[in-house]
């Protein structure tokens, strides 16, 4: 069934058109809070602007919800911590309306300075009041900016173009960017306030910025100064601003955002709007045709990516991924997730139900080699591994937002290693997943036999197991507590290149059968014949022989034991039956049940068969 996207507010159709190609998109404006809570349970994505309050209870009601997209910059109407706990990604569009917000700020600045709205209204009323409407020039005046982000810098450049001096305060701003924009940075708010004729704020609404301009701050400004707010309602103490306007200390204000939208009658925001010294607009900062198209396309592209299992560009509750890193990581995210799923399905059950042992006894090493080792932000790969390990046995929604939390809760220990040593392989990048477990029994898989795995041990095989030949038959491993899966990317295609002692090359996609067998004549025909009789089509087949490391490993221990197993030694070349082991990986179409797997594993020379769905 196609994923569903809910839009309870007006969103530009340009972006929604992108989603409609792949998903069901419902535009349902005017839903009440209760109706939204009832409706959201059927949707994987929610796209909102500023009116919809995405509360913790709404997020809890969204049982299928994977992403909340805010078509704009601010996300103060979204409970981001609650979303993070639930593994719901929150994305926004920080760049889509930068120009629109900056232009609206300057429009309000000039309107307040030159009494434009009042003059227009007066003239429409049949009056001609030139003397009453004398304004001030902005050229030569000082503009103070709190928050020198992208919007703040754009406002600064426009103001400098009008001949203004610009001072700014932002502890996180780049000095180089400020210098390039000809902005003078100040370190303290009092210094900024005392020296400006106009003040504008361009920061997010958080605990430290809410009400940051209150009575004391307004009174510290020059008498006759003017203030602007096109960021978020609540930056200014609205009651204190109303009082400062009434007293005449503040000569005017241009306000686009309010603590209550729309304001209730007789409320403080309503009184501000009605004040003759206030130029007010109904949250129009991003309301341009271009900005609406930009933010709609931006967030819809991210929703499309997330619902397709890809990485978001601007997740609020996930680490920033640089474009060049994003491009490098994208195929490896798919690869690592498949490796984790392959591990769980072929080697273990991460719940530990087989032996009563839990996942906390296993440590995973995720090793990056080659170009991938130079990428700084590999959290998406960490998240992909956690998702891959858990997905086969749990419906938990795992992503870059909650992966660390889930790994901690489940006791999954993951060490990431960046190997910058000269590689001994020809791949530009290689990822290796290695698990290490203590306390495992020699006679069983550390996690016990899996439901999708069948193995048999005949009298012949029991002798070989006793001598170390064919040991670990349930997984094609020697008797040890370490497992290894390696993979690489070629173009956009992902491949598994190694499974423990066996060298291979196959695409981890679809339904796979993995047969552990002795590498003897006729084995391929035997397997193909059994599957053919049952109407199971083989899409591809890859035979994985022992790698050179595997051969050394097979010959490295238990020599005295193997000396007693003369019937299993080739006297011509001195190799044991174990050195002739192989894995056979088959991509299949058709039903493969336990009975069919049992018939395959009963065949002479086949040690184990497992089914994996990737």
Steps between C-alpha positions, in 0.01 A plus 500: 500500500628847412611722790265789577584868552268739686495877436259677741613845378542668162827392343617602153396234246846496341645286777191286550513406134837333568345288775191401303718307257584249773261549792141575591475870591195627688440873539254535788478860615292612795534186714430551870753382757293190573450425132873534436578260786257247357621541141878497551513128590476404132787718373876458467572872445356830620569831324411818688568871496470711816135458600489127583627419848687170480482400865629193681151354510458548124834330437400210727180464301700477177584130534636484145658846497858515377548868417356839587588765243473867588457702180705792630783575739373504858387178669370643827157354414653149503590309817843397377611312817183288488561428131857394573392250766260345251759490222304748289723719285419872500614693194462862396604729217754744644596648163174509308371831633818684594459765232130548572553545876789742448306708248197517729723618784632784287149577376382543859812702586426751221127498573560585865762764414288675238144438634402330174190307621368799694553727202320257270202468736483876548499567129233236436289671766510822297760679713826672405715495816857559385611682815366231735670220312860626500734201536871435541765387253674171558821608327767563760299329773615193693319169472551252784451132411460222753584176320732513202384185326397479137203735537698736723785522250256565214334781698842643581603510135175669397533755782857580401372551147269766644794677660451372854762393749444148632597357837416144598511268799522126451739280701487232230551719194806462281730804531604448139139516378435810710810669364410413143154651552652818657327431830649609832465229764437592864529256787225615734131583459514830696769630266291411198181657637661825610651565160216428257223707341321191368499154653406171331511144630573190291541206736292190575254515788660298779510538877793742488343726237139506620425844639863607455396857422298608801446828682860549616640430154253735329576782743875454442453588132522852366183702534325497163647163393287261297473121522416219256399136539462269201638195687273354767232637729626513857848639433371835627304529823185627330362675811833681556514602132144637516594704805817634333298606195239670718770693686664607176839350592470267203394699195363211296489127443466274198356167610418196291476233770313478829474275804145417398406464135243621423483716815190481718293819531626741769818295551841667520589389145168646377576830674846508340348448156256786559766741628556798265880464524498135393519370146359148528471217249342154549814283497592578139877458532504191281189577302631544151425280204868417465555422868193275520616307196854473636404372846236265361742339256776487762301324773315273256832384353612415852175316578546305177856410599409393854204285396731336244749421776750768404665781696340839571692821427382715788372283784444709812551207735789337315858607424566726203627313197708700257402459133828338401480259795135429417597398148773269628291342775178435310582158349693391809195561718316238295801268511547516878128449566505189278812374677329536838189320376713226344682453830178467698332263257797281411706493817285586798184614664584833669245430770723217616207260537704204382720467807362749745788735427426861412637746248708676766749213474577587140716790387489611139793668329401706197821565308527754218789480255601710201313817402225427750750524785543872428131580561460666839129451556420129487196508731274400209706181465474433873123544476483277193678218683268522800201500266630201306575299814158563652262513201477121444375439854327825600263757353681781686548808285877554495666796332775755545290675766459220754761241400737570789214491750372167366849349488554599863162362609566167328860473615641510146862614518640650179852629450565703185854487366652711221793319344723731297768240443584397144231248404583147392203492264404673176180670621494877542309445825433189704272448799559210735257389771664286763322358804678377808323295766620340821374194678373313191485122500706298252206279427248763401457831332525778762135583430373149432353369177274745314149432371617560141796265525526125466814297562571132533788299639537144373738252664761608247447868582508431875846352461610802304354735760688312769826551315432863415402424139172670416471646849246774531296341224188691595654819372798405288738618768787351688430449867562848631306800620590741221300552183586723207306649210667739256353701217572766242326736258550507125321792339158494663501122553585341834679166540596259775862397450566273796311286746740383766753264335331515161576743217195593296336775297123528491235772524313471832149534357186287506460142623828314538591143586843453659630144487809392690645198329814313405640623172468172307384419145125496445395718794362776278299247302362342817375832638364615165321171447324511838385857450393435140277209603319732741454772237743739668678719244865594552567862406872489563758286669833585658741237624717630781821303555723533801695825486876490544445612860247220545742240372768618739245500781387148413859377511604694804386290793412154624760324285546211741124438495482500125787251482258244642254565219699334223193405293429869451844604382598521135845340503581647159498860609473470874176701523215406732134484405454823692715690250252394230201666670300764317189711522243501224287817488189475285243766417164326476141557392241272654405356836785342693365344819669305779416171335681593181798632697507175698512294180790711377695471824444120507701469180851365539753781517253777598559608859241779544244704311359835606253737339551876510267772377665834429 
